[in-house]
């Protein structure tokens, strides 16, 4: 693949990730604050739009069929990638529920700050899963992000929704923290799966991985929804929705579309770059969601949130700078290696006297 085309695809996937993450969280919060209360249904919506992926897959198959003829395979994913995608999909389904529970119980601005800790967990899990080394900058980022979450945990009274007990608020806090941890584990697992795939990673394969992951995540949430008798409650909830029944279904459909954009962006960014960049792009949503939460939903921006946001941005900046230094150092090593190689070639090419 040409570098220019790769850069364009990476940029598109970064935008899908950022828009999907910010839009998905904001719309999900809109669902809850206006009368929505089905957490399993909300988590189900995060991956339920997986059939959308069938459209580009069919298009890709038609192209392969035209170029390869009858030898074109309908599915290119091998068994190893399928098993890996299935396991990650099940973990994603659990993560969907943890995330939806957090959105239901916490203001979106608070929840976003708690989820910012996931970048610290990405560094930890990436160290164990894909052998990514720790640096002084990544360690500093982990400490700062954990401290930012701790500040919010200590000061729970400033933005607790009216009528919500301290126990429910704290449960939402720790469910959100768990969602960040599990998501941080999923990212390097996807990267590891690509490395162990034993086949060429194409965009068609990326789409197939996305489809399998979202399908099994939806299965997990469907089981939870059935146990909770959620499907029987949807029609009644739509009638009682404060914004009206038509708006209820608009919110539901938009939520599903936004989250599918997010997951497609995540898988694409990991394919064209790394799980680290995926985590960094997600972290960029922290200040965005803070502002959107205050403007759209009138959430309080307390002093503890200000301190937490400052610590989170400091941690993110430390992480970014560390990765910049690391990339610069690797480029210098490559340039030095090429220079040494050229000198050796020049020496070997000299005529013997």
GIHUWO-V697379 format. One record per residue. PSI is psi in degrees with one decimal (none if undefined). OMEGA is omega in radians with two decimals (none if undefined). D_CENTER is the distance of its C-alpha to the mean C-alpha in Angstrom with 2 decimals. Layout:
# GIHUWO-V697379
psi = <PSI,PSI>
omega = <OMEGA,OMEGA>
d_center = <D_CENTER,D_CENTER>
This chain:
# GIHUWO-V697379
psi = <134.7,149.0,-38.8,-42.8,-39.7,-41.4,-40.6,-46.2,-38.1,-42.7,-43.5,-43.8,-34.0,-42.1,-41.6,-42.8,-49.7,-46.3,-43.3,-40.3,-49.2,-48.2,-41.3,-45.7,-43.2,-42.6,-37.4,-39.6,-36.8,-39.6,-44.9,-40.8,-12.8,22.8,-9.0,139.1,4.7,98.4,-40.9,-35.5,-42.2,-40.9,-34.1,-37.5,-23.5,-26.1,-0.3,-17.6,18.2,-28.5,-19.9,-33.4,-22.3,-33.7,-56.1,-28.6,-40.4,-41.7,-44.1,-37.9,-40.2,-40.1,-45.1,-39.3,-37.2,-37.7,-32.7,-12.1,-142.8,-14.1,-8.6,128.1,139.4,-37.5,129.6,-10.1,131.8,174.5,-39.7,-45.1,-37.2,-45.5,-43.7,-43.4,-36.7,-47.1,-46.4,-35.5,-40.8,-43.0,-38.1,-38.6,-42.0,-41.9,-36.6,-43.8,-43.9,-42.5,-47.7,-38.0,-41.9,-42.3,-35.2,-29.8,-17.7,149.6,145.9,-32.9,-39.8,-45.1,-39.6,-40.3,-39.4,-42.9,-19.2,-21.5,-15.4,-28.4,-36.3,-40.9,-32.7,-43.7,-41.1,-50.0,-35.8,-31.0,-42.4,-35.5,-49.1,15.1,34.3,127.2,147.4,149.5,169.6,-33.6,-41.5,-36.7,-43.1,-41.3,-43.7,-46.8,-44.9,-41.8,-38.5,-37.7,-39.4,-42.6,-37.2,-37.3,-41.4,-36.1,-36.4,-40.0,80.1,-17.0,-20.0,-34.2,19.0,128.4,148.2,132.0,-0.8,130.6,160.4,-35.9,-43.7,-40.6,-45.4,-35.5,-42.7,-38.3,-49.6,-28.5,-40.3,-42.7,-40.7,-37.2,-41.2,-41.1,-45.4,-39.8,-37.6,-29.7,-37.9,-40.6,-54.8,-25.5,-38.2,-43.2,-41.7,-40.5,-41.1,-40.8,-32.6,11.6,-29.9,31.7,160.0,131.6,105.3,170.4,-28.8,-42.6,-38.2,-42.7,-40.0,-40.5,-44.3,-43.2,-47.4,-44.3,-49.7,-33.8,-48.9,-29.1,-40.1,-36.7,-45.2,-48.0,-30.9,-41.6,-45.6,-38.9,-38.3,-44.4,-36.5,0.0,36.4,-37.0,-33.7,-19.3,-14.2,-47.4,-43.1,-38.5,-36.7,-39.0,-32.7,-1.3,130.4,-24.0,-1.3,156.1,-45.8,-41.9,-31.4,-48.7,-29.2,-44.6,-43.7,-47.3,-43.4,-38.4,-46.6,-41.9,-45.1,-44.3,-32.0,-37.2,-43.4,-51.5,-37.8,-40.4,-41.7,-51.6,-39.8,-42.9,-41.5,-39.0,-45.0,-9.5,-96.2,166.9,-28.5,-48.3,-37.0,-43.3,-38.0,-43.5,-40.7,-38.8,-27.0,-17.6,-11.9,-59.5,-31.7,-49.0,-29.7,-49.3,-44.7,-38.8,-41.0,-42.4,-49.3,-38.3,5.1,30.2,149.0,138.4,88.2,169.7,-36.0,-35.9,-40.1,-44.7,-43.4,-42.0,-41.6,-44.6,-40.9,-45.3,-35.7,-45.8,-43.4,-41.5,-40.2,-42.7,-47.1,-45.2,-39.5,-42.3,-33.6,-45.4,-41.5,-44.8,-39.4,-40.3,-41.1,-38.3,-39.2,-38.6,-41.9,-42.0,-40.6,-39.5,-40.4,-37.5,-42.7,-40.7,-41.1,-39.8,-39.2,-40.5,-40.5,-38.5,-43.1,-24.6,-6.5,137.7,140.8,137.1,none>
omega = <3.12,-3.07,-3.11,3.13,3.12,3.14,3.12,-3.14,3.10,3.13,3.12,-3.12,3.06,3.13,3.09,-3.14,-3.07,3.14,-3.14,-3.12,-3.14,-3.12,-3.13,3.13,-3.12,-3.14,3.10,3.09,3.08,3.10,-3.06,-3.03,3.13,3.01,3.08,-3.11,-3.10,-3.07,3.12,3.10,3.13,3.11,3.09,-3.13,-3.08,-3.13,-3.04,-3.13,-3.11,3.11,3.10,-3.08,-3.14,-3.09,3.11,3.11,3.08,3.11,3.12,-3.14,3.12,3.12,3.12,-3.14,-3.14,-3.09,-3.07,-3.13,-3.10,-3.13,-3.11,-3.14,3.14,3.11,-3.11,-3.11,3.07,-3.03,-3.11,3.14,3.12,3.13,3.12,3.14,3.12,3.14,3.14,3.10,3.11,3.09,3.13,3.10,3.09,3.12,3.10,-3.12,3.13,-3.13,-3.12,3.11,3.12,3.13,-3.11,-3.00,-3.09,2.96,-3.06,-3.14,3.10,-3.10,-3.14,3.12,3.11,-3.13,3.12,3.12,-3.07,3.14,3.06,3.11,3.07,3.13,-3.13,-3.10,3.11,3.10,-3.09,-3.02,-3.10,3.03,3.08,-3.02,3.03,3.01,3.11,-3.13,-3.14,3.08,3.09,3.13,3.13,-3.12,-3.11,-3.13,3.09,3.11,3.11,3.10,3.13,3.11,3.12,-3.13,-3.12,-3.09,-3.06,-3.02,-3.01,-3.06,3.13,-3.14,-3.11,3.11,-3.14,-3.11,3.13,3.14,3.13,3.13,-3.12,3.08,3.07,3.13,-3.08,3.03,3.10,3.10,3.09,3.10,3.11,3.13,-3.10,3.08,3.11,3.07,-3.10,-3.07,3.10,3.07,3.08,3.13,3.11,3.13,3.10,-3.11,-3.10,-3.00,-3.07,3.02,-3.12,3.14,3.10,3.14,3.06,3.11,3.10,3.12,3.11,3.08,3.13,-3.12,-3.12,3.12,-3.10,3.12,-3.10,3.03,3.10,3.09,3.12,-3.11,3.09,3.09,3.11,-3.13,3.12,3.13,-3.13,-3.09,-3.06,-3.09,3.13,-3.06,-3.02,-3.10,3.13,3.12,3.12,3.14,-3.08,-3.10,-3.01,3.12,3.13,-3.09,3.12,-3.14,3.11,-3.10,3.05,3.11,-3.13,-3.11,3.12,3.12,-3.14,-3.13,-3.13,-3.12,3.09,3.04,-3.13,-3.09,3.10,3.09,3.13,-3.11,3.14,3.14,3.11,-3.14,-3.06,3.09,-3.10,3.07,3.13,-3.14,3.09,3.09,-3.13,3.13,3.10,-3.14,3.12,3.12,-3.09,3.13,3.14,-3.14,3.07,-3.12,-3.13,3.13,3.14,-3.08,-3.02,-3.02,3.09,-3.14,-3.12,3.02,-3.05,3.12,3.12,3.07,3.11,3.12,3.14,3.12,3.11,3.12,-3.14,3.13,3.06,3.12,3.12,3.13,3.11,-3.14,-3.14,-3.10,3.11,3.13,3.08,3.13,-3.14,3.13,3.13,3.14,-3.14,3.10,3.11,3.11,3.12,3.13,3.13,3.12,3.11,-3.14,3.11,-3.14,3.13,3.13,3.12,3.12,3.14,3.13,-3.11,-3.10,-3.14,-3.13,3.10,-3.13,none>
d_center = <24.94,26.25,24.44,24.67,23.09,20.25,19.66,19.75,17.22,14.84,15.50,15.00,11.55,10.65,12.30,10.66,7.12,8.99,11.34,9.26,7.32,10.83,12.82,11.22,11.68,15.08,16.35,15.53,17.45,20.16,20.54,21.25,23.51,25.77,26.61,23.73,23.64,22.33,19.24,19.10,19.51,16.72,14.31,16.02,15.28,11.48,12.33,16.06,16.08,15.68,19.34,18.48,17.37,20.97,22.40,21.16,21.83,25.37,25.81,24.86,27.29,30.05,29.72,29.95,32.83,34.62,34.39,34.79,36.95,37.34,35.56,32.14,29.96,28.13,25.27,24.62,22.26,24.28,24.57,22.69,19.49,20.02,20.43,17.37,15.23,17.06,16.44,12.66,12.89,15.04,12.81,9.97,12.89,13.87,10.57,10.82,14.29,13.69,11.33,13.94,16.71,15.53,15.40,18.81,20.40,19.15,19.45,16.21,17.25,17.77,14.61,12.55,14.75,14.35,10.55,11.31,12.79,9.67,10.49,13.87,12.87,11.01,14.47,16.31,14.70,14.70,18.37,19.24,17.31,17.64,20.38,18.85,21.51,21.44,23.07,24.77,22.13,19.17,21.38,22.24,18.65,18.00,21.25,20.67,17.24,18.81,21.84,19.99,18.69,22.26,23.83,22.08,23.05,26.65,27.03,26.13,28.98,28.10,25.51,25.89,26.27,29.93,31.16,28.33,29.60,28.51,27.71,25.35,23.63,23.25,21.98,19.23,18.55,18.37,16.35,13.65,14.16,13.93,10.59,9.33,11.45,10.49,6.72,8.32,10.69,8.75,7.57,11.33,12.55,11.28,12.94,15.92,16.28,16.63,19.18,21.12,21.10,24.69,24.24,23.39,19.77,20.19,18.08,19.81,18.61,14.97,15.61,17.41,14.72,12.34,15.36,16.26,12.94,12.78,16.53,16.66,13.95,16.19,19.20,18.17,17.70,20.91,22.84,21.88,22.83,26.11,27.01,26.45,28.54,25.84,26.87,30.34,29.13,27.12,30.30,31.86,28.80,28.78,32.47,32.01,29.03,30.34,29.18,30.96,30.33,29.44,26.83,25.35,24.68,23.45,20.83,19.87,19.68,17.76,15.13,14.78,14.77,12.19,9.58,10.78,10.37,6.66,6.39,9.28,8.06,5.39,8.50,10.84,9.88,10.12,13.31,14.85,14.03,12.20,9.35,10.79,10.45,6.74,6.85,9.72,8.64,6.20,9.40,11.55,10.78,12.80,16.19,15.42,14.66,17.58,19.89,18.86,19.33,22.74,23.88,22.84,23.34,25.83,24.04,25.95,25.02,26.84,27.99,25.73,22.68,24.18,24.69,21.21,19.72,22.18,21.31,17.53,18.31,20.86,18.53,15.99,19.11,20.43,17.43,17.54,21.30,21.29,19.22,21.60,24.56,23.39,22.94,26.31,27.99,26.88,28.22,31.47,31.87,31.43,33.97,36.34,36.12,36.97,39.83,41.27,41.03,42.95,45.61,46.12,46.55,49.03,50.97,51.20,52.40,55.35,58.71,60.61,63.92>
